[in-house]
Amino acid sequence: MKILFLTDNFPPESNAPANRTYEHALEWINKGAEVTVITCVPNFPKGKVYKGYKNKLYQKEEVDGIKVIRVWSYMSQNSGILKRTLDYISFGVMAFFASLFFKTDILIATTPQFFTAVFGYVAAFVKRKPWIMEVRDLWPESIKAVEAISRPRVIKILEKIELFLYRRATRIVVVTNAFKENIAARGISKAKIDVVKNGVVLQNYQPHRKSKKMLKELSLEGKFVVGYMGTHGMAHKLDFILEAAKSVTDPDIHFLFVGNGAMKKQLLQQKDALNLTNVTMLPSVTKDRVKKYISITDVALVTLRKNETFKTVIPSKIFENAAMGKPILLGLEGECQQLIEKYHAGLCFRPENEADFLRQLSIFKNSKKDYLECRTGALKLAHKFNRHVFAENMLMIIKKVAFGKEAKLRKLPNYRVNS
């Protein structure tokens, strides 16, 4: 079976969309599929071409058996709505033209880059092939949540395009149950929507001892380290965390931020303005280095703005941190909070509520019993969200879409395809 996959992000980029696509594709290849990924030259999140690459019109490479086609795109730092839109549209257009040169049984286009899905549909229409729209973010609802676009007319146009894509997709794959309910409530049949959640490749994220060398280099010896690894964007409300850090009186608690994003410059300025000595902010690092930084933390911080939209999401960084035995300090309500509480994998604070944040942080720092219980719960959660199982589940869905309901699909043990 030939699978053609359109995605704006792919390794060596190390954000959630890149990791999910890469790890799923590896599993599909192991099951006998032929996977071709059309993507752009790695540049996220700074909008600068990674070392060893050039932003050429068209180039081929092979990554662990995955055929990777990289096309030219206009590149912009992850800030500024106009430039980012040009970035996304340019990739979508180039990915469409590149897709015309490849035979495939099915086409998959993944969000949150909305225009990847738009041109994925166009490519599937022209090629007369079924297509799956993978929804990793409710867009444009998420940009309303962060107030990135304030014009109601623009939002309405984007929402019409969104519904058009949902209707035209042969199948929709979403990453949370809440996403499925949201889309179904807008008139799309539940029978058309499958849930394939994010997870973690367990062998890639194993608990191990803290590096004394790293702790010394960062002056974190003897500290209780609260780590945030990932995008510093408009949705993540890290300015609230910096304000709360000013109120932390325990000298042993230290915050470690690793990553880049649209708000990084402002956050660095805020840190300096507040004269925070209990916060260390570092630029983004490679995927392998991320694991090393996770290993020296005591607690994983996961937070988003207080907004109804974000009650539907489950940030993928939860699973990677959990697999390494890091309890979650969660500032998020809805489905994600339910997940953390179900497995007792961490403590939850009300988003943007400083008193509650400081209270839960204090419990982690001062109660060894609660900390160890949450550590055990985090490991249980990670083992329940094994990426291999979810990748196989999605492959079953792909086969069903590509070859019809009569296709003989191998039944997976202890797992049922959502319908």
Secondary structure by P-SEA (a helix, b strand, c coil): cbbbbbbccccccccaaaaaaaaaaaaaaaabbbbbbbbccccccccccccccccccbbbbbccccbbbbbbccccccccaaaaaaaaaaaaaaaaaaaccccccbbbbbccaaaaaaaaaaaaaaacbbbbbbbccaaaaaaaaacccccaaaaaaaaaaaaaaaaaccbbbbccaaaaaaaaaaccccccccccccccccccbbbbcccaaaaaaacccccccccccccccccccaaaaaaaaaacccccbbbbbbbcccaaaaaaaaaaaaccccbbbbccccaaaaaaaaaaccbbbbbbccccccccccccaaaaaaaabbbbbcccccaaaaaaaacccccccccccaaaaaaaaaaaaccaaaaaaaaaaaaaaaaaacaaaaaaaaaaaaaaaaccccccccccccccccc
